[in-house]
Amino acid sequence: MADDTQIGMIVIIVAVFFLISAMGLLEHRFMDEGISALIAFILVAYGVYTVAKK
């Protein structure tokens, strides 16, 4: 089973895709740029929290 560090890193990687989508660099848009940026912000915060906690 994955520990908190691995889960946090995966969450941060997913957040990067949402940030790229928010900047409009992807060919297809998943959702509005504002919503995508908000989701990315929340995911980065959770990812950093899970990586940093001990």
C-alpha positions in Angstrom: 0.0 0.0 0.0 1.2 3.5 -0.8 2.3 5.7 2.1 1.5 9.4 2.5 4.5 10.6 0.5 3.6 8.6 -2.6 0.0 9.7 -2.4 1.0 13.4 -2.0 3.3 13.2 -5.0 0.6 11.7 -7.2 -1.8 14.4 -6.1 0.7 17.1 -7.0 1.2 15.5 -10.4 -2.5 15.5 -11.0 -2.6 19.2 -9.9 0.0 20.0 -12.5 -2.3 18.8 -15.3 -5.1 21.0 -13.9 -2.7 24.0 -13.8 -1.7 23.3 -17.4 -5.4 23.1 -18.3 -6.1 26.4 -16.5 -3.3 28.1 -18.5 -4.9 26.9 -21.7 -1.9 25.0 -22.9 -3.7 21.7 -23.5 -5.5 21.0 -26.8 -8.7 20.0 -25.1 -10.3 21.8 -22.1 -11.7 19.8 -19.3 -13.5 22.7 -17.7 -13.4 26.4 -17.2 -10.0 27.9 -16.4 -11.1 29.3 -13.1 -12.5 26.1 -11.8 -9.5 24.2 -13.1 -7.1 26.6 -11.3 -9.2 26.3 -8.0 -9.0 22.5 -8.1 -5.3 22.7 -8.8 -4.8 25.0 -5.8 -6.7 22.7 -3.5 -4.9 19.6 -4.8 -1.4 21.2 -4.4 -2.3 22.3 -0.8 -3.4 18.7 0.0 -0.4 17.2 -1.7 2.1 19.4 0.1 0.3 18.6 3.4 0.5 14.9 2.9 4.2 15.0 1.8 5.2 17.3 4.6 3.4 15.6 7.5 5.2 13.1 9.6 
